[in-house]
Amino acid sequence: LLRPEARGWPRQQVKAANSIGESFIAQCVKERQWELVEALIWNKVPCPDLSAEFEDLCGSNEESRNQWRRDLLATVGWARRPYTLLEHAAWETTRNSGEFRRVLTALLETGQGLELVAGFRPLRPQVHSGHGLHRSASNDGAGRGVKPLVVAAAETGRWDIVQAMLSTTTPDQAAEEEEVSKRAAALAIGAGELLASPAFPQAPSDVAQLAKLKAQQEASSCARNLREYFHFVLSGEVMTPDMVPLGYALSKDRLTLEADEGGIRLLTAGLRLGVGARAGKVRMVFVQISEVELERAVGAARDDDSVAMPIDLHKKQLLRKDPVEPNTCWLAVCCPDAFLSKDKAFVDVPMNCTPWPNITPTVSVHFKVLSQCCRQPLRQAPVHVSGRRVGFTDAKGELVCQLPPGRWRCCSPGVSSQEVEVCAAIDGGGERGEGDARARPSAEIIADGNIFVYIQENDEGDDFVKLSTNPADCQPLEMGFADFSGWVSLEGAGGGKHRVNSAAAPALRLPQGRSCKDLFKGVTVQCQDSKKSFERNEELGEWLDCLGDDCAFSEIFGKPQRLGNLQSERHVGHASSTRCSEAGSLRPPSPRSGGAPADAELL
């Protein structure tokens, strides 16, 4: 449409124009037409990599590209290097304008280039993103490190950019684990580097909380392929659902990996063949088995007393690369070269050696997350082991997971600042059935007793002040919710008023030695806006009285409650029209329920 004369061009001229000429979205970015850029991205116009826009002018091979980048940097200087699309949006928009957040949201929602950063690990080189969400060191062709955008924004004091990147790319902790694993793997932005940056101590409290949460999620980013996943398994690392490679999913019992398409199935346990044999180099291979043999392997992996897999691997076909043949079953086996045929096509077990692989030992560990006041269980609390999230507690506040033998540091980020050490050990004494049985250690994590306060916006009346003890309800805040700005205090408990500016930071911490029900009855707020007055929700006190022996902190952890209303001047005198029944079964849906909370509360 822009070049009607191109209809008469020869094929070589059209190809040159398409490969060398500027695209329309690239021109819009350089002219700072962000509304057009956003519209084009939402319509899935391919996102250009502006930092590599003219790399192929002197040749398409890597050596020519690197030489071109070096010459360009030597000519224009580092500060004037070509920026990515997202870097343009960050540095060429005004502070707190919202344009950067809208462009970033459009990129993420349309999946533009996210596959380029899938499986990012902070120490892995040569990771590059077309839209500049994260650019790791040593990828500029001139031997110069490129900081992640989130770190560069922090060091220049652009905390609005940092907050936008953290809040937009942090997966919802209440979502399904499989969905969280894929999203968290695809949205690595370099939060770990941000925590190590000299500028991080100056970060606002809400940004610091989000950065720590994001860094925890990035630590569990998914493996790039099956070989890397089973390399972690056989190396004795803590494995989590987030580490499953893209395109695969764990079964309900977490004993098999199943491909989304193609019907490929693998046992999640790592196996070793020829343990103790001094037979040269050891390598990991994928051994093909039948579906019946896979079911037997699953049964053996489920039995804590099993040491060897009851499958004869002699003369079984193998692959050294990830299997791709559909409707096949496989085992990941670590074995010496002497146990393989000369052409490395099948397993060839030497004479006087057992053909049954040994199961990599794991230990069942039992975790509990409890409230600090009544020591009652907390539902859907995250549990992290060695910096990686292994899951969420169930309705009983418990989580059972398999860990390699060793000593591990465990915590529940955001819920508790406490770190607990658990020893996952296999009992070595006793007879068969006793000595080989896995020990079942346990660990209890006690919550800090933090209280979070935030606003639920209501277009038809007064805004609601929400009360929660679960940081996942407000980190980050969803659409329709906002930070509370003002003061929070506990009546009758002393301590005075506490200044609150963000829902990401705790407003209060419950003191010990008093009933949590009485403490929650004394929570009161004062809005910074003098035109808004706070009206307490009287039904909250009735709901607390009806709990009986149940812990109020634990109940609010799973069900955020309405503390009261913020009445503006135009609504004073009409409070009865905006009241809602929130106690018991009439409580409105939580911020994570996905419903229409304002309409539900008005009912």
N, C-alpha and C positions, 0 to 999 in steps of 0.2 A: 504493500500500500504506500510505503514511503518512497519507493524507487520504481515508478512505473517503467522507466527506461530499461530496467534490468531484464525486461522480457526479451529484449533483443541481444542480450549478452551470450557469449558462448559458455559452454559448461565450465571451462577452466576459470573464466572470469567470475562466474557465480560462486564457484568453490572458494576462490581466493577472497571474495567479499564476505562470504559466510564465516571463513576461518580467521581472517585478519581484521575485518571491519568491526566496528563497535556495535554491540547489540543495543536495542532500545532501552532495556532496563539498565544497562551500564551507563548510558547517557543520563538517564533519570537520576541515578545515584550521584553522578558527578555534578549534576546541576541542583542537587539537594531537593528534588521533587519527591518528598517522602510519601505523600498521598498516592502518587502514581506508582511508586515502588511497592508500596503495600498492596495496592490493587493488583499489580502484575503478579506478585508472589502468591496472593490468595487464588489467582487464576492459574497457578502452577506453571508460570513461565519459568524456564530453567534459570537457576541462580548462577550468575557468572562468578568465576574466581578472578576478581580484578587484580589480585596480587601477582597473577601469572598470565595477564592478559596478552602480552606480546612475547612470551617466552620462546615461541617457535619461529620467530623471524629469521634467526640465523641457523636453524636446524632443529629437528624434532628429537634428536638423541639427547640423553641425559647430560653428556659432556658439554654439548653446545648450549643447553639450557643453563647449566651452572656457570659457564663462562659469560653468558649474556647477563645473568643476575649479578655477577661480580663486577662487570663493566658498568652496569646501571648504577649500582650502589656507589662505585667510585666516582661516577659523574654527578649524580644528583644528591648524594649524601644519605645517611641512614634516616634522618628525620623526614626526608621527602620520598621515602620508598613507596612503592604502590601499596595501597591499603586494600584489605578485603572489604566486601560489602558491609559486614557488620562493624568493622572498624570505621568506615565512613559514617555509618549511622551513629556511632558512639561519639566520635570527635567533632562531627560537623552538625550536631544538634545542640540546642540550648539545654542548660541544666534543668532537670525536672519537667521537661516539655512533654514527655510521654511518647514522643515519636520513636525513640530507640526501643522502648518496650513494645510498641505496636509492631514494628518491623521484626523484632525478635520473636514475638508471638506468632506472627504470620509464618516465619521460617519454620518454627517448631511444629505448628499445627498442620502444615502441609508436608512435613517430612522432607524439606529441601536439604539434601546433602547430609542428613544425619547418619547415613550408613558409613560415611567417611570417618566418623569419630566413634563408631560402635566398638566396644571392647577396649577403650583407651585405658592405659595404665600410666601413672605418673613417670615411671622409669623406662617406659618403652619408647625407643626412638622412632623417627620417621612417621609420625602421625600428623596428618594434615587435613584441615577442613576447608572446603570451598568457601563457606560463608564466614570463616574466621571465628567460629565459636571457641575453638581451642587450637592453638598452633604450638607444637612442642619445640624444644630446642633442636638446633642443627638441621633445620629444614629450609633455610633461606638461601642455600647455595654459596654462601660467602663465609661459612664457618662461624657465623655469629648467632647467638641464641636469641630466639624470639619468645618473649614472655607471653603467657596467656593473657587474653584481653581483660579478664577479671582482675588480674594482678596489676596490669598497667593502669587500669582505671582506679584501683585503690591507691597506687603510688602517686597519682595526680590529683587525689582528693575527690574523684567523681564517684562518691558513694551511691548516688542515684543509679548509675550504671551497674555497680556491683550488686545492689539490692535487686534490680530488675533481672539480672542474670541468675541470681540465686533463687529468687522466688518463682521465676518462670520455669526453671529447669529442675526444680525439686519435686520428685514424684510424691504423690499422696500416700502416706504411710498406711492409710486404711484401705487402699486398693488391694486387689487380688495379687498374690505374690508373683505369679507368672507375668502379669502386666507390669508390675513394679520392676521386675528383673530386666525386661526389655527396654522400658523407658529409662531406667537408671543407667543401663549400659550405653544407651545412645546419647545421653545428655551429659557426658563428662566435660566439665569446663575448666578443670584445674583448681578445684577448691583446696586441695592439699597444698599446692604452691602458694595459695592465698594465705593459709594459716602460717606458713613459714616466711611470709613477706615481712620486711621491717615496718611496713605501713599498717599491718593488721592490728597492733595494739591501739591505734587511733580509730578503729572502726566503731560505729555506733553499736549499742548493745543488741539491737534487733538484727543488724547485719552480722554481728559476730555469732549469734545463735544459729542463724541460717547457714553460715559458712561451716560451722562445726557439723551440723546435720548433713550438709551436702558432702563434706569430706568423708563422713562415715559411709555414705551411700556409694561414693566413688571407689572406696576401698574394696567394695564387693562387686566391682564391674565384671561383666561376663567375659569368659574366655573367647579368644578369636576363633578357635576351632576345637574339634574333639581331641586332637593330640595335646593341645595346651591344657585342656580341662583335665585329662587323665594324667598328664604330667604333674599337675597340682595334687591330684589324688594320691599318686604313688610317692610324691615327695613328703606326704604327711601334713599337708596344709588343711586348715579348716575350710570345708566346702559348704557353700550356701546356695539356695535356689537362685540367687542373683548371678551366680557364676556360670550357669548353664549357657552354652553357646546359642546365639540367635538361630532360630529355626528348629530348636529342640525344646522339649518340655519334660519335666520330671513326672513320673507316675504318682498316684496318690500315696503309695507306700514309700516313694523316693528310692526305689531299688532299681528302676530301669529308666533309661533315657529314650524318648520316642521322638522321631522326626515329625514336624508338622505336616510335611508332605513326603511321600515316598515309602512310608512303612518301615523305616530302618529302626531297629531296637537294639539297645546296648545295656549291659549290666553296669550299674554305677560303681560297683566295688572294683578296686584295683587288684589285679592278680599278679602273682610272681611264680615263675616256673624256673626250676633249677636253682633254688635258694641254696647258697653255700657252695655251689659249684664254681671252681676256678677255671672258667672256660672262656676267657677273653672279654671282649667288649659286650656290654649289656645294652639292649635297646628295647623300646616299646613298640609292639605290633598289635594289630587287630586280627583276631582269629575268628573265622566264621564258624558258627554252630547252627544246629537246627532249632526250630521253635520249641520242640519238646525239651531239648537240652537247656535252652534258656530258662524254661520254667523250673527245671531241676536246679539250675544255678540260683534262681531267685529264692527258692526254698532253702538252699544252703546258706545264702547270704542273710536270710531272715533269722536263722537259728544261731543264737549267740555261741553255742558250743561247737559250731563247725569251724574247722581249721583249714581243711583241704576241700577244693571244689570237686564233686564226684563226676567229673567229665574227663575222658581220655582225650588229650589234645594231639596225640601222635598222628601224623599224616594229615592234620587239619590244614586247610588253606588259610593263608594270611595275607594281610596288606600292611604296608608301611605308611600309607597315606590314609586320610579319612575315608571310610567306606561311603560309596554313593549308590551302589546297586540297590534298587527298591525291594521291599519285602524280604529283607535279610536280617539275621540276628548275629551279634558280634560280642566278643569279650576283649577287653583291653588287658594285654598281658605284657609284663616286663620279664625278659629272659635273655640269657647269653647267646652270642652268635653260634656257639656250638650246638644249641638246641634248634637251629634252623638249617634248612637245606642250603646247598651251595648257591642256588639262584634266589634264595630268600623268598620262595613261593609257598612253602608249607613248613609245618613244624616237624622236625626230625629229632626225636628224643634219643640220646645215646643209650647204649646198653647199660644196665644196672642203675638207671635213673628213673624216678617216678614220673609218669606222664600227667599226673594230676596237679594243677596249680594250687598254690597256697593263697588264702584270702588275706588281704591286707587288714590287720586287726583294727577294730574301732571299739569305742566304749560308749555305752548309753549314759548320758548325763542328764539329770533332772534339775530344771531351773524353776524357781518360784520368784515372782515379783509381788511384794506385799506393801500395803500402806504403812506409813510410819506411825500412825496414831493407834490403829486397832489391829495391825498385823493381819489384815484381811487381803485376799487376792485381788490383783488388778488385771482386768481383761484387756487384751490387745496392746499390751506393753511390749516394746521392742527389746530383744535380747541380742547383744553383740558379744562375740568371742574373738579375741585377738584383733579387734577393730573391724570385724565383719559381722553383718547382721545375719543371724542364723534362723530367725523367725520371730513370731509374736506369740504371746501367751494365750491360752484358751480361756473358756468361761471360768475355769477354776484357778486362773492365774498361773498356770503351769505350762512348761514346754519341755519336751524330751527330744534330744537330738544326739546324733552320733558324732563323736570327736575322736581324732587319732590319739593314741596314748601320749601323755605328757602333762605339763602344768600350763594352765591357760588362764588369762585374765579376762573376766567377764563383767559386763556392765549393762545398764539400760539407759542410753543417752537421752537427755532431756527429762527423764523421769527421776533418775538418781545420779548423784555425783560419786556414789560409792563404787569402787572396783573390788570384785571378789575373785580370789584365786581358787580354782578348782583343779584337783589332781585326778586326771583320767588315767587310771592304772589298771592293769590286768593282774589278777591275783596269781602268783606263781606257785603257791603251795597247794597241798591236798591231792586227792585222787582224781581220776578222770571224771569230768562232770562237775568237779568242784574247783580244781586248780585251773582248768581252761576256761571256766565261765568268766564272763566280763564283770568287772565290778560296776556297781551302779552308784557313782557319787552324786551328790546333790549340792546345790548352791542357792542361797536365798539373797535376793537383792531388795533392799529396803528403800522405798521412795523418799525423796527429800521433803515432801509435803508442800510443793509449790502450788500457788493459785494463779490462774491466768484470767484476765478480764479483757473483753473486747466488745465491739458494737455489732449488732445485727441491724442493718439499715431497713427502714420501713417507709416506703414512699407514701403510704396512706395515713400515717399517724406518727406517734412517737417512736423513736429508735429504742431498741431493747438492749439492755446491758446483760451480756452473757457471762456466766461463771463456769469455769472449767478447771480441772486438775490434770488434764491430759494435754501436753504440748502439741500433739498431732492435730488437735482441733483448731489450732490457730497458727501453725507454722508450716506452710504459709497460709495466709487468709485467702479464702475463696471469694468469688464475686458475690456481692451482697453483704459483705462483712468489712469492717474497718477497725483500725486501731483506736483504743480508748486513750484519750489524753486528759489527764487530771490527777486526782489523788485517791488513794485507796487506804482504808484503815480498818482495824479490828476493834470494835467497841468493847470496852471492858477488859481488853487484853494488854493495854499499854502499847508502847512502841511508836505512838504518834502516827502521822500520815506519811504514806509512801508515794513518791512521785512516779507516775506511769506515763510513758509516751508511746509504747509499742506493745503489741500482744506477744511479740517474740520473747520478751523478757518477763520473768515471773513478777507479778504485782506484789505478792506476799508469800511468806512461808509460815505454815501453821506452827505455833509453838507446841511443845510437848507438855504432857501432864494435865491437859484439859480435854473434855469431851469434844470431838470434832463436830458434833451436831451443834453444840452451843457456840463454837467458834464460827461456823458458817452463818449462824443467825446474826452474828455481830459484824459481818462484812458490809461495809458501806462505802460509797464512792461520792466524789465531788467532781463535776466536770469543769475543765478549764474554761470553757465558754460560760460566762456568767449569765447568758440568756437562757441556759438550759438548767433545769432543776431535776434532781433525782427523786423518783418515787419508788419506794421499795415494793417488791412483789410479796404481799402478805401470804400468799399461798405457798411460797417456798418454805416458810416456817412450819406450816401445817404438814407439808410433804416430809420435812425432816423429822417431825414428831412421829410420823407413821412408819419410819424405817425400823423402829424397834431396836434389835441388837445388831442390825446391819451397819456397816461402816459408811458414813456419809461421803468421805473422801473417795472410797472405792466406787460407790454408786455414781457420783458425779464424774469420775474418771471415764466411765462408759457412756454417761448421759449428761451433756452440758445443760445447765439449768439457767433460767432467766432470773437474774438478780433483781431486776426492776426496769423502769422506763426512764428515759431522758426526756422530760417535758420541755418543749420550747414555749415561748410566750404565746404563740397563737393557739397552742393546745391546752394551756392551763385552764382548768374548769371543765375539760372534756375528757378527763382521765378514764372515766368509766367506759367510754367507747373504745378505748384501746387496750383494756385489760384482757388478759388471756388466762386460761387455766393450763397450768404447766405441770402441776403435781401429778404423780402417778401415771395412769394410762393416758391422761390428757396432755402430757408433755409434747411439745412440738418436735418435729424431726431435728436431729443434730445437724451441724454444718456439713457433715459428711454423708448425709442421707440422700442428697440429690433431689429432694422435693422442693416445694415452694414454701419456705419457712414462714414468710410474712403472712400469707393467706391462712396457713395452718394455725398460726398463733391468734389471728383475729377471730377464727372460729371459737 
